[in-house]
Amino acid sequence: MIEKPTHFVLTAFAALFLLPAIASAQLKAGLSSVDVTPQVWPVTLRGSFNPKKAESANDPLHARSFAIRNGEGRAVITIVDILFIAQDTVDAIKAEAAKRTGWKPTEMLIAGTHTHSAPSASGTGGGEAEIAFREHFFEGVVQSIELAIENLEPARLGFGSDEEPSEVFNRRWYLKDGTMPPNPFGGIDQVKMNPPRDLIEKPAGPTDPEVAVISIQRANGKPMGLFANYALHYVGSIPGGQVSADYFGEFARLVPFRIAGRTPPEDFVAMMSNGASGDINNIDFAGNRAPRAPFEQIQQVATKAADAAYRATRDIEYQTDLPVGMVERRVTLKNRKPDPELIEKSKRILEMTGDELKAEPRLASHYALRILNLADVADTTEVAIQAIRIGDQAIVAMPFEVLVEIGLDLKKRSPFPRTTIVEIANGAFGYLPPPHQHELGGYETWLGTSKMEKEASVILTKHLLEMLEELKSSPLQ
């Protein structure tokens, strides 16, 4: 890692000279939900190697925000039904939201759910529908942040946790001897993502079944909203290229009835954030799940997660005076770059046609193009990571698809009793495997899929633990 000054925003430390005011401060919370579904069709869905067009929405996409404030400590978390949002787009959204609200960009966390049935809202170009969607999306996310802050009111919060292990599976597997196919570069990995069931031996990593929740109530005890986190990729299998919020959206629809009964308040907002699930999906490799109707598995996963969220709230103790603090650092990481030999090989592959190309490994041409796109990248990239404290609950945010072991390690080593990891937050820089998973190879570690140095997870974990310690020892405790 290239050493570079990091940037801190410690709203908790700002209270050092305001302790009398903080002691009597009233905890406030606000929530919002804004529809960001495309309004012009067809729109390109880019959640695969072969992008496809969508001309309708099975269910709406939303930007949902949860704002919290206690004295000078404040934070807003926005979870968006989107494939991903690039860092420059996130920064622009935060800048506009800061202009409208007076809150600092470093007091805002914006994360995508990574539903593969939504377009990307970043970049430039595209047709009329893509341009219209980016503009609509940008304004919708800004409005969501703005409304959540406008909706701040006296509140009380509680924290809970339950488990739903039956729907999370590690997708990286060791295979039977001699059955590993070559990777796109012609090499042989030790593990494979989503392998044929008849070839599997054992998974290459664990799972994290926790459904963690923050339950928000009005000062009078009436249900107001719920923030949840589950370490599971999208479910997918959306027919006809339709737009969908996947199980994240269905969870948000179901939870108000779990928490507030048959007639929940119209302004109740539930949201599901994506935990450290870079290698976790919903495919039961060793099981015998019956075939599903379209959207049925999405509904089942959402139902089970909503039930777990309900169980997690049963014994919650609500509090009205919780310290709030938020820290952000910008950390410089080295980019992985292809060597000259790989660049030349990639050029040859892209010149191949017909039988010659068919003889190459699967996805060889896709990754050859990615390699050439990486040939001239900068030596380093600056990424934003964040940590939030709400009482004894900590939330950390990373702009990657984070492999589950990194999340489990952060939870174990955190100085807080409860710690939640939100991935694909404040940017999207590919997969983040721990070093030992890099040694095993597989899709999540390939150059062009995992873009940062192999020690990146170690570097970022060190920073996040330091940030959590700073929040823990701040004068707000």
Secondary structure as UniProt FT lines:
FT   TURN            11..12
FT   HELIX           13..17
FT   HELIX           19..23
FT   STRAND          28..35
FT   STRAND          43..45
FT   STRAND          52..54
FT   STRAND          62..70
FT   TURN            71..72
FT   STRAND          73..80
FT   HELIX           87..101
FT   HELIX           105..107
FT   STRAND          108..112
FT   TURN            116..117
FT   HELIX           128..150
FT   STRAND          153..163
FT   HELIX           165..167
FT   STRAND          169..170
FT   STRAND          172..175
FT   TURN            177..178
FT   TURN            184..185
FT   STRAND          192..193
FT   HELIX           197..199
FT   STRAND          200..203
FT   STRAND          210..218
FT   TURN            219..220
FT   STRAND          223..230
FT   HELIX           239..241
FT   HELIX           246..260
FT   TURN            266..267
FT   STRAND          269..274
FT   TURN            278..279
FT   STRAND          280..281
FT   TURN            285..286
FT   TURN            294..295
FT   HELIX           296..313
FT   TURN            314..315
FT   STRAND          324..335
FT   HELIX           340..351
FT   HELIX           354..358
FT   TURN            362..363
FT   HELIX           364..374
FT   TURN            375..376
FT   STRAND          380..390
FT   TURN            391..392
FT   STRAND          393..397
FT   STRAND          401..402
FT   HELIX           404..413
FT   STRAND          418..422
FT   STRAND          430..432
FT   HELIX           435..440
FT   HELIX           443..445
FT   TURN            447..449
FT   TURN            454..455
FT   HELIX           456..472
FT   TURN            475..476
//
